[in-house]
Amino acid sequence: MTPIQTISPAFASSAAPAATDTAQKTTLNSDFETFLKMLTVQMQNQDPLNPIESSEYAVQLATFSSVEQQVLTNDLLTVLDNRMGMMGMAQLSGWVGMEATASTPIAFNGPSQTLRVSLPNGADRAEMVVHDASGEVVMRRAVPAGVTTLEFDGLQPDGRLLPFGTYKVELESFSGDLPLGAVPAESHGLVVEAQNRNGETLLVMQSGQTVPASDVTSLRDPDL
């Protein structure tokens, strides 16, 4: 997939708003001059036997001032909205190209994947438990206590390969015969696209899997 386009925050916050502000000031000054000309013509052509009250001129000036302030407010809100949108795009672009680790189901499509795991204190043995998309356990495999990473290759104990698909991998730990609970394994991969959907940031991994940014537990630059 094509990575999201990076937008320079400096350009977004300075160049475009400056040009917009100049155009707004020019337009408002022109409108105010036009209003004064119309008011002057109105005064020059009023009925000398029934002149317009000064209070009416004050009302017209106040009305124009109110409209002017409303226009300025609306334009300012538009500028702020544009700036926030560009800042959001710049933040999204920061995810692309990074290697993210998350406790989330993994997309198995053939190649072996390295998973990160952690065992509670007191555990002397553990089992890798694999669930399919429906939640059914499709594989169990004993793993040494104290491991911090697992290689998930989809190969079952009988030698058969699991069908390609999405699987949830957990590590169940024990102290003797006492179960200590299950901890989800963490997978990591390259972020190739970042999306903003309904206010939530979603990351598209190189495997094609979509992961909420809130599920990410670590982030690193793969080039470092």
GUFI-536173 format. One record per residue (C-alpha): x, y, z. Coordinates in Angstrom, 3 decimals, decimal comma, always signed. Each point is the difference from the previous one (the first is absolute). Last residue first. Layout:
BEGIN
         x         y         z
         X         Y         Z
...
END
This chain:
BEGIN
         x         y         z
   +18,235    +2,085   +14,221
    -1,467    -0,545    -3,464
    -3,072    -1,819    +1,339
    -1,012    +3,134    +1,931
    -1,841    -1,133    +3,094
    -3,446    -0,072    +1,529
    -1,275    -1,809    +3,077
    -3,286    -1,057    +1,606
    -2,323    +0,671    -2,960
    -3,621    -0,872    +0,791
    -1,102    +3,681    +0,028
    +1,284    +0,317    -3,573
    -2,780    -2,352    -1,084
    +1,427    -2,788    -2,207
    -0,894    -0,847    -3,604
    +1,664    -3,113    -1,438
    +1,328    +0,057    -3,544
    +3,266    -1,741    +0,928
    +1,837    +3,313    -0,480
    -2,164    +1,456    +2,752
    -2,872    +2,440    -0,433
    -0,288    +2,259    +3,044
    -3,294    +1,435    +1,202
    -0,329    +3,349    +1,785
    -3,466    +0,604    +1,439
    -1,882    +3,289    -0,457
    -2,727    -1,532    -2,136
    +2,599    -1,672    -2,218
    +3,491    +1,473    -0,269
    +2,338    -2,210    -1,993
    +3,700    -0,858    +0,131
    +1,730    -2,029    -2,711
    +3,067    -2,222    -0,388
    +0,696    -0,767    +3,672
    +2,689    -2,685    +0,223
    -0,530    -2,935    +2,334
    -0,182    -1,175    +3,568
    -2,004    -2,669    +1,756
    -0,797    -0,163    +3,686
    -1,150    -3,216    +1,641
    -3,112    +0,115    +2,142
    +0,465    -1,082    +3,652
    -1,843    -2,983    +1,430
    -0,412    -0,846    +3,659
    +2,100    -1,352    +2,842
    -1,274    -3,567    -0,194
    +1,061    -2,150    +3,003
    +1,239    -3,452    -1,034
    +3,627    +0,888    +0,669
    +0,059    +3,741    -0,381
    -1,712    +0,496    -3,323
    -0,019    +2,414    -2,923
    -2,361    +0,369    -2,940
    +1,508    +2,009    -2,863
    -2,514    +1,380    -2,445
    -0,185    +0,233    -3,789
    -3,092    +1,353    -1,767
    -0,181    -1,043    -3,611
    -0,939    +1,650    -3,295
    +0,145    -2,024    -3,204
    +2,064    -2,418    -2,072
    -0,902    -3,578    +0,797
    +2,133    -1,624    +2,703
    +2,788    -2,196    -1,299
    -0,012    -3,707    +0,749
    +2,982    -1,621    +1,675
    -1,922    -1,855    +2,739
    +1,171    +2,548    +2,620
    -1,436    +2,865    -2,106
    +2,151    +2,315    -2,130
    -1,397    +3,527    -0,124
    +3,523    +1,465    +0,066
    -0,271    +1,963    +3,246
    +3,488    +0,518    +1,379
    -0,209    +0,991    +3,655
    +1,830    +2,672    +1,974
    +0,638    +0,695    +3,689
    +0,563    -3,574    +1,162
    +0,312    -0,619    +3,743
    -1,884    -3,283    +0,058
    +0,558    -2,130    -3,074
    -2,906    -0,357    -2,436
    -2,645    -2,728    -0,263
    -2,228    +0,235    -3,086
    -3,730    +0,255    -0,344
    -1,919    +0,468    -3,248
    -3,464    +0,665    -1,395
    -1,725    +1,472    +3,072
    -3,338    +1,400    -1,190
    -0,498    +3,765    +0,289
    -1,837    +0,401    -3,323
    +3,012    +1,686    -1,607
    +2,269    -2,891    +0,982
    +1,566    -0,424    +3,418
    +3,639    -1,026    +0,619
    +1,278    -1,032    +3,435
    +3,740    +0,052    +0,727
    +0,592    -1,981    +3,154
    +2,047    +0,857    +3,081
    +2,147    -1,478    +2,720
    +1,649    +1,037    +3,268
    -1,956    +3,199    +0,646
    +0,861    +1,586    +3,345
    +0,127    +3,582    -1,272
    -2,340    +0,626    -2,910
    +1,094    -0,824    -3,546
    +0,542    +2,475    -2,813
    -0,407    -0,432    -3,749
    +1,261    +1,614    -3,224
    -0,929    -1,655    -3,265
    +2,296    -0,674    -2,941
    -1,869    -0,889    -3,183
    +0,701    -2,893    -2,386
    -1,043    +0,595    -3,594
    -3,249    -1,533    -1,283
    -2,905    +2,422    +0,110
    -0,798    +0,261    +3,709
    -1,639    +3,295    +0,955
    +0,514    +0,537    +3,696
    -2,553    +0,765    +2,705
    +0,983    +3,005    +2,142
    +2,317    +0,828    +2,859
    +2,015    +2,581    -1,938
    +3,545    +0,745    -1,141
    +0,617    +2,661    -2,651
    +2,872    +0,414    -2,462
    -0,025    +3,484    -1,502
    -0,216    +0,760    -3,721
    -3,289    +1,865    +0,340
    -0,859    +1,054    +3,553
    +1,244    +3,582    -0,367
    -2,252    +0,466    -3,042
    -3,025    -0,118    +2,305
    +1,365    +2,903    +2,059
    +0,526    +2,083    -3,133
    -3,550    -0,746    -1,130
    -1,380    +1,108    +3,371
    +2,035    +3,219    -0,151
    -1,447    +0,674    -3,461
    -3,554    -0,463    +1,299
    +0,648    +2,172    +3,055
    +1,356    +2,779    -2,234
    -3,021    -0,190    -2,296
    -2,391    +0,175    +2,970
    +1,873    +2,985    +1,430
    -0,198    +1,830    -3,332
    -3,745    -0,710    -0,292
    -0,598    +1,169    +3,579
    +1,850    +3,235    -0,782
    -2,105    +0,551    -3,111
    -3,212    -0,471    +1,983
    +1,174    +2,406    +2,707
    +1,053    +2,661    -2,513
    -3,362    -0,250    -1,774
    -1,813    +0,315    +3,332
    +2,071    +3,062    +0,912
    -0,879    +1,689    -3,300
    -3,698    -0,795    +0,454
    +0,057    +1,614    +3,443
    +1,890    +3,052    -1,290
    -2,519    +0,425    -2,851
    -2,894    -0,140    +2,456
    +1,691    +2,491    +2,360
    +0,604    +2,423    -2,857
    -3,629    -0,307    -1,158
    -1,294    +0,520    +3,541
    +2,206    +3,082    +0,451
    -1,323    +1,417    -3,269
    -3,530    -0,567    +1,290
    +0,889    +1,790    +3,253
    +1,063    +3,041    -2,026
    -3,594    +0,362    -1,164
    -0,548    +0,130    -3,732
    -1,108    +3,360    -1,268
    -3,670    +0,774    -0,759
    -0,125    +3,465    -1,576
    +3,532    -0,391    -1,412
    -1,044    -3,333    -1,574
    +3,143    -2,106    -0,159
    +2,213    +0,013    -3,072
    +3,292    +1,065    +1,547
    -0,451    -2,192    +3,082
    -0,761    -3,094    -2,077
    +2,938    +0,714    -2,278
    +2,266    +0,190    +3,063
    -1,388    -3,294    +1,372
    +0,569    -1,712    -3,352
    +3,584    +1,292    -0,115
    +0,572    -1,138    +3,609
    -1,310    -3,501    -0,826
    +2,261    -0,264    -3,047
    +3,000    +0,987    +2,116
    -0,945    -2,663    +2,578
    -0,355    -2,691    -2,695
    +3,425    +0,829    -1,443
    +1,625    -0,125    +3,428
    -1,697    -3,360    +0,668
    +1,190    -1,492    -3,295
    +3,604    +1,165    +0,460
    +0,097    -1,309    +3,588
    -1,343    -3,415    -1,071
    +2,489    -0,311    -2,877
    +2,901    +0,743    +2,328
    -1,236    -2,574    +2,559
    -0,296    -2,669    -2,718
    +3,562    +0,572    -1,228
    +1,311    -0,301    +3,547
    -2,132    -3,109    +0,643
    +1,570    -1,813    -3,011
    +3,659    +0,775    +0,743
    +0,181    -0,371    +3,781
    -1,617    -2,996    +1,675
    -0,169    -2,428    -2,925
    +3,489    +0,840    -1,235
    +1,503    -0,598    +3,432
    -2,051    -3,155    +0,528
    +1,428    -1,539    -3,218
    -2,478    -2,518    -1,405
    +0,991    -3,628    -0,460
    -2,098    -1,958    -2,485
    -1,430    -3,262    +1,326
    +1,930    -3,045    -1,054
    -1,181    -1,680    -3,225
    -1,066    -3,618    +0,554
END
